[in-house]
């Protein structure tokens, strides 16, 4: 498999180099076999990737090269190049700039005194020595600087060297570092590493060769699909590069000492674009292709090992909801587990030590303490710090360990039996491409409504893993044939090209620069048709429409029966009942957020519907949910899948005319299954009702249907939360559900959030839950990950065993845990052949049980927690489908109501999952968030410079929850995606950016060169950063705009650079663009040949007779003119839409006039407002005319232009912001008077203004200092 990790600048690279072989046996020994087996450490890294040719680097990687490239973003041979330049008379700062690859890495956290003082110290060193300090010199500088700071804290103390280093480590370990690249870790399955470790020299070399060939093949594929960069405003255009600049380091064991052959391929974040500029690698593209890279590596490795060694493969289950893993057949499970468990044991021991530290001290241990705890956890498994084994020593240890794991087995004979076997499985020419392509699309569409080529390719690789091929090329051809068939014949492309883009706007493949590689979305006819049938039924009449009086009477009877004031239906619930029972529709939907009383309303629905003589049949996505629904309503209930499959298979199903099929938790139901049940209802004359929440957990299968139908038909939505004892919590949950950030502040203010390092956090969660149990409260532990649920359940089991409530031994379960008498377990697979309560129920996925008896053969006698029914679970079922049940996943908890919910919310939790987790408890709901990270066991124990690999997450609980709030995990239906795809080419938020970028391409090198000269003359110290920035074209455009109104761009640049420091800016070009665009006034009526309605903030297209150098530019000129017409047409279309729909913000415009002249003026104003809102992403929910008043950057002059346009239109508006129209030329003149006269190149940070300009400025306050050489030394302080 391949995993992708972000690699950060500074000393992040050293975790790769620390294991490189050194010492007693050199790699260039005369006998390579001696060097291979008797060198300590791993082989040296190698340069890989096509981009290395641009830098003229190859062969072995030195640590100095790694420091330059990954530590500072410089040419790998920066040391030699800088020395040569300085020797030739070049200033040190200029010499460093000359070897920088693109813009400099951002320096974060300059508010930390040590970071700031180190920058000054490096500056002094550079000025004194005319070179960058070496790693050892950096360490000395750090220690001296840290000592000075510590002496100011306690001058009487005798600070030891270890204390000084601890201070450096702990302080700088918190400093954020910019992204330097990506670490792609290629690791074979464990059986391959076991074969490599135990198979002898020839086998070992064959496995290594197969592994290297596989990762190199996957890397080449990744280079083809992922080596892109983005240019233009917002990175609107994706352009090609010359390839990856990467290094490869192969390691052979885990920290626990187990065999673990794997290769780290560190890909630099710097790539050379076609225009000759070093730019940033498109990170989103890398993440998009990661899964398909991993599957490609897996397939290639298996192919080569099969061909070269004659191995066969078998699939081994990894538990419920997990992809099976293909391991080498014949490698015993005992070896696979035995060579994996020691790491797990060490990690558990490490986390336990951390947890105990937090208990004693009340805070997360500092980094230096974490190092010591990690060493303590490893002491029984590994030698003292710094000891590296030779491969020969490791092989001896592994063979000895294998003998312990397999007593009495001759290891060599076992390995020989595994190899040299005849291949099994079909050959490539026996594969039916059409059938496999259909299976691929069926598999992909089972879990998503839309897909991209990378989803299809990854699944195609999985489908043909067992096919025998003569070469990797043959597999490539087979996979591509399947992918082509799957996309062209089995799928529908949603993202269509409505026009041919000019040659100058194409990549070499003919693809548009504005279409991201592999980003086209696809769906299937089957999904679109299923959604359309559901929509059609939602508008069709079928079944009885119960009179309103009968409905009210049924509701009154229900309220009298239940005799509880809390069960009195509120207006929303009554509306839902009338909608479900009285509408007469074939299909209707209702939306119920958590705790809004869906169950009570559904009981009223049943009562009213049965008054017509009809029946209510309950359905749900899961058997457990169906069982709860049936109990709550007192009706027969089953799963959607069970009913649909039974009907489709021709079995008799008891559905009659006039029945209501009531689907609960419909947001979790797959579209295809809903359509299947809809067809059954249509055939039998029944009606279908869906109730759920599209803002909670979504379907595991392809979903989005509930949201689609609700938006199309205006289904009823409950809005009064009745579950919580605190009314303000109810209001907060509804706000959180829709992404309102004020909800996060409520949870923080009311003490509902807990934060910390994961191990201690889970300990606190368990401790709090156990206290609830002791106090007699009904409480639940939940998490969004199965691993965490297992950890919490195991902890609870240990406590029960210690208290004598559960036996100390038990049956081994699939995840390595055990279950015995007294334990609580959960079953994970529906098994109708295991009846309960006299066949009135059966064993279901998600059911909770208490173990009453354990049999010697592995069977368990269990009692159902809810209804008390008993059943004996067979041994094979227990081994494969039973888990401990003290904690629950968020999915399993949906539908539960307890007094207190305690939820672990991981960094990957979505808002929808959090809504469920934070709504189970009536009295309180607590979120436990990971706000710190531990030192990783695979990270270096000591780094050159004493920093840490990767930036540590030190976010506060409130910020961590805010991140979850903004992570929308809802799946959109294929129909919604199709509409979006058809509308996307015309949307102004993307179309304008594309138009402006194309205009910059058209203006060509002459205009770009002029703008570049202005930057080099005005702010030379920032020129390299700006010209390498993807925001540079946008800045160049606004500089030409300023030049056109008579403002000298050089003076303007110098003045705006002086407004505030730029050293901490993520993008200097973007900040300057923001500052300058605020000052350039746009005319209300721009000149030139412009189509009617084109906003004044959109540049004018070239004249039709504009001279061009060649046919390609002529083609682009004509395209730009057409594009301007398209943009203007969009504005007019938006105006018509506003007139038709009258959104809330349009209230300020008044009603649409009847008078033709006034109507024309009204539409012109509405169009310009709507265009501005669409361009800048102002949501429809914002009722103000133009959204936020305080805007910056290019949005500021656009808003000001709209304000002046509306004022000039002469209409009276109710929005007070229209009175903000002001003269920006006066502001520019005033600013020019305040700015110091330029006597040379302006330096940032010298101006009199101290106005915040970046996110860091706002959060931390501006820090102004004169630009100096220290900033050129890279981000690592």
C-alpha positions, 0 to 999 in steps of 0.5 A: 500500500501507499500512504501520503503524508505532508512533509514540512520544512525545517528539519522535517527531512531528517527522519528520512536520513537518520537511518542511513548506513554509516560507521564500521562498514562502508557501502563501497566495500570491495565485496558488495555482499559484505556491505549489504549485510554488515552495514549498520543502518539503511542504504543512502537515499537516491534522487528520483523523478523527472524533475531532477534533470532540471537541477542536474542532481542524480545518484546518492542524496547528501544531508546538505542537499536535503537541508537545502531542498526540503529545509529551505526551498533552495537548489540542492547544491545551494552551498556550492552555488552560493559560495561561487556567487559570493566569491564572484562578488555577489551579495549573500542575500542576492546569492541566496535569492538566485538559488531559491526555487520559487517563492521563499518558504513562509516563516510562521510564529515570529511572535515567539521570542526564540524564533525572532531572536534566532532570525537575528542571530542567523542574520549576524552570522550570514553578514559575518561569514558571507554564507549560510550556517551549517547544521552544526553551526545552527545548533550552536546558534540555537543553544547560545540564543536559548541560553540568553533567553533563559538567563533573562528568566532566571539569571541566578540559575546554572542552566545545564546543556540538557535543560537548554536543549529541552527548552529549544526542543519544546519551544521550537517544536510548537513553531509551525513550519510550511509544507515542503513536500509529500512523503509517499510511503510504499509498504508491501503487505506483511507477508511480503516483508516476512518472506523478505526477512526469512527467505534467504539471500536470493529471495530477499534480493528478488523481493527488494527488486520487486518492491523497487520496481513497483514503487517506481512504477507507481511514482511514474504514474503519479508523476503523469497524473499529479505533477501539476501546478496552478496559476492565476487568481485562486489557482484557476489554471492547472499547468504542466511541469517537468515532473517530480523532484524527489528522493527515495529512502528504503528502510527495512524494519519498524521501530519495534524491530519487526521486518517492515520493508518500506520506501519513503519517497519524499516529493518536493513541493517545488516543480518547474512549470512550462514558463520556466518558473519554479512553482508549488506542486498542486497538493489537491491533485496529489491527494486525489490520485493517492488511492490509485497510486496505492492500488497500482503499487499493490498490483505491480508488486503482486505481479512481479513476486508472482512471476519471479518467485512463483507465489500465490495469493489469498484474500484475508478479511480485516473485519467488518466494513474493511477491504480484504487484504491479499497476502501470500498464501502459505505464510502462516497467520502466526507470523503475520500477527507475530511480526506486527503485534510488538509495535502495537504493544509498544504503542500501547505502552507509550500511550499509557505512559503519556496518560499516566503523566497527564494524570499526575501533572494535568497537562501534555508532556513536553516534547523532551519528556515524550522522547524519554517516554518513547524510549522507555516504552521501547526499552524491552524491545529495542536496545539503547538509543542510537544503536543500529543493527546490521541486516545480518544481525536482524535476520538472525533475530527474525529467524529466532523470533519465527521459531518462537512463533512456530515451534516445531516448524522448519522455517526454511521448509515452510518458505520453500513450500510457499514459492515455486507454485504454478500461477492460478487465476485467469490470464489477461486474454480470458478477461471479459472487459465489458463484464469487468467494466460493468462490475467496476461501475457497479462497485463504485456506484454502490458507495457514491453518486458520482465518481472520477477516473481515479475511483474507477482506475483504483477499483479496476486494479482491485478487480483484476488483481488475481489475473495473470499477466506476462508483464506490467505493460500487459496489466496496464493495457488491461486496466486502461481498457476496463477504465475506458469501457467503464467511463465511456459505456457504463458511465455518463460524464457530467462535466461536459465541454460546452466550447473548445478552448483556444490552443493557448489555453490548453495543456499538451494533451489538449485538455483545458487549463481550466479543467483539472486533470482527472476531475471530470465527474461521472455517474450512471444512467441507473442512478439518474433514472432512479432519482428521477423516478423518486422525484416523479413519485413525489409529485404523483398522487396515489393512495388515500388523502385523509381529511384534515378533521380525521387527522386532527381527531387521530392526533387528539386520541394519541395525545389522550392515550399517552397522557403526557404534556411532553407528547403534545404535538407542536405545530411542526409535528402536526404539519408533518402528520398532515403532510404524510397522511393528507397529501395524497402523494405517492411519495412524501418526505419529512426532515427531522433534526435530532430531538425534534420528535420524529417518533412522536409524529410518526405514531400520530401518522400511524394512528391517522393512516390506520383510520383509513383501513391502511397499514403502516410498514416500518423500514430502515437502512439497518436491522437495528434501526428497523427493530427500534422503529417497529417497537416505537410504532408497534408495527412490523418493520424490516430493512430496506434491503431485506424487503427489496431483495425479497421482492426482486427475487420473486418471493411473496412480500406482504405489501398491499394497496393502501399500505404506507411504507414508512422509511426511517433514517432515510438520509442513510438509505441508498438511492438504488434501494429506495428506488427498488422499494418505490417500485414495489410500492407502485406495483402494489398500490402502496405509498412511500414516506421518507423521514430523516435528516439530510444534515446528519449521517449519510448513506454508506451506499450512493445517496443524496436522494432525501436531500434532493426530494426535499429541495425539489418538493418543499418537504416539511421540516421540524424545527423545534428540538424537544430532547434537551433539558436546556433550551439553549442547547436545542437552539445551539444544535440547530445552528451547528447543524447548518454551520453557524459558527456561533454554535461553537462558542456556546459549546466552549462557553458551557464547558462541553469541550475537552481537549488534549493528546489522544491517549490522555483524551480517551483516558479522560473520556473513559474516566468521565463515562465510568463516573456517570455509570457509578452515579447511575446515569445513562451515558454512552461513549461514541467515536467516529472510528472503529479503532477508538471504539475498540480501545474504549471498549477494551478499557471498559472491559478491563475495569469490569474484569478488575471489579469481578463483573466479567471473567478474565478470559474469553473467546478471541474475536476478529479484532484481537480482543476477547469476550467472556461471561459478563461482557457486553458485545455487539453483533455486526452481521444480520443473521436471520437463521438465529431467531430470538423471542420465538422468531419475533426477532433475530440477530442483527447488525448493531444489536447489543448483548450480555454474555451469559455463558461461554462454551469451550468450542467458542459459542456464546450464550447471550441475552439482548440488552433491550428486550432480553431475548436469548440466543446462542451464537455459533463459534464461527459467527463469534470469531468473525462478526462479534465485537466488544460493545461498551462503546459505539461508533457514531453510526451505530449511535444514531437513533439512541437517546441517553442522558449524557453523550461523551463523544470522541471527535477525531480530526477527520470528523464531519459536521454531520457526524458531530451533529449525531454525536452531540445530540444523543444526550438529553442532559449534556453532550460533551466533545473530546477533541484532539488538540495536541499530537504525540511524538511519533514512534517512527520519528527521529529521537534526536534531530540535527537542530533539535526540531521535530518532524511535521507541525504539531497541532496545538489548536484549542478545543474551540478551534478544533470543533470549528474545523469540524463545523466547516467540514461538510460531509453530505453527499449530493445526488447525481441529479444535483451534481448534473445540474451543478456541472451544467451551470458551473461553466457559466458561474461568475465565481469561476468564469470571471477568473478564467476570463481574467487569466486568459486575458493575461495570457493574451497580453503576453510576454510584453505586458508581463515583462513590463509589470515584472520591471515595475516590481523589480524597480519598486520592491526588489527585495520581494521580486523573486517571491512575487514573480514565482507566485500563482497570484502574480498574473492578477497583481500584474493586471492591477498594476497595468490598471493603475498605470492606465489611470496615471499612477506610477506602479513602482511608487504604488508598490513601494508605498503599499509594501510600507503599509505593513510587514510582509515576512509572515504573508502566505503570499506576498503577491496576494497581499500586494494585490489586495492592497493595491486593488483597494486603491484603484477606482473603477469607472462607473461606465468603462470605455471600450467595446463592451457587451451590455450588462458586463460589470465594470469590475470585469476587464474589457475584452480586446477589440475585434481589430486588435493586432495579434502576432499569430493565429493562436492569439487571434483565436484567443482574442475571438474567444475572449470577446465571446467570453465577455458576451457569455459573462454579460448574458449570465448577468442578465440571466441572474437578473431574470432569476432574481425577478422570478424567485425574489430572494430575501436580499432583493427586498431592498429593491422593492417589487418588480415594477410594471412600467417597462422603463422602471422594470429595465432599470430594476433588472439592471440593478438586480443583475449587477447585485446578483453578479457581484454576489455570485462572483464573491460567494455571498450565500443566499442566506445573507439577507443584506444586499451586498453581503459583508461591508468590510471587504478587502483585495479585489472585492473591495473595488468591485463592491464600490463599483456596484455601490456607485452603479446603484447610486447612479441608477437613481433608485431609492434603496433600503440598504444603508451600505449604498451610501458608502460610495466614496472617491478612492482617488482622494484616498490614494492621494492622501496615502501618497502624501503620508508615505515617505518619499522613496529615495531608493528601493522601499523596504517593508515594515518602514511605513507609518501605517500599522494596518493588519494585512494577513491572517497572522497580523489579525491573530497575532498583531503585526510585527514590523522589522526591517527586511534582512538576510536572516529571512533568506535563510529559510523557514527553520529558525 
